[in-house]
Amino acid sequence: DGYWQNIKYFSKSSQSIKYIIKNFLKKNKKKNSNIFKTKKRKNNYVMVHLRFKDYKNKENLIKHGLLDKNYYLRSIKLINRLKKNNKFIIFSDELKLAKKKLSFLKNKIFFDQKTNSDPITTMYYMTKCNDFIISNSTFSWWAAYLCENQNKNVICPLNWFASKKYKKISYEKSWIKI
């Protein structure tokens, strides 16, 4: 219970926590996805996460808000400047809405969570990406945090909460806030 995207809660144990969670995810994933099945990973896989379902109800909309198309546009442009051969892997709890919101994006794959996986498997595949455009969701925060790529770029929302009355969260120092 609570918001577990604040590094101060576990900074002293972060390596142990990462090790335990990564092994759990690897061991408990159910299906292999064809997304990453290339002998040479010539593509730079970028996780893009959009969260809608529970954030659309009135209480959560006031508290969290929904990230707008501009956030994703700016984030994608930045990733394209930083890295080449980007392939965007779109993860969302509402695929139809994500397809509509990101219709402008080229070189994308939609990860269908309903047919491909359960949350554990989804998280596992999210952590296998090279770079991250996260939503204001603990789920995508942890995917970016657990990724072992030392050269990863993580783009995150400057304001995690729409409402100013909630505390700010902590990010890794290297994460880029938009």
Sequence and secondary structure as in RCSB ss.txt:
>XXXX:A:sequence
DGYWQNIKYFSKSSQSIKYIIKNFLKKNKKKNSNIFKTKKRKNNYVMVHLRFKDYKNKENLIKHGLLDKNYYLRS
IKLINRLKKNNKFIIFSDELKLAKKKLSFLKNKIFFDQKTNSDPITTMYYMTKCNDFIISNSTFSWWAAYLCENQ
NKNVICPLNWFASKKYKKISYEKSWIKI
>XXXX:A:secstr
      GGGTGGGHHHHHHHHHHHHHHH     GGG  SS  SEEEEEEE  GGGGSHHHHHHT    HHHHHHH
HHHHHHH SSEEEEEEES HHHHHHHTTT  SEEEE HHHH  HHHHHHHHHT SEEE  S HHHHHHHHH   T
T  EEE S S SSTTS      TT EE 
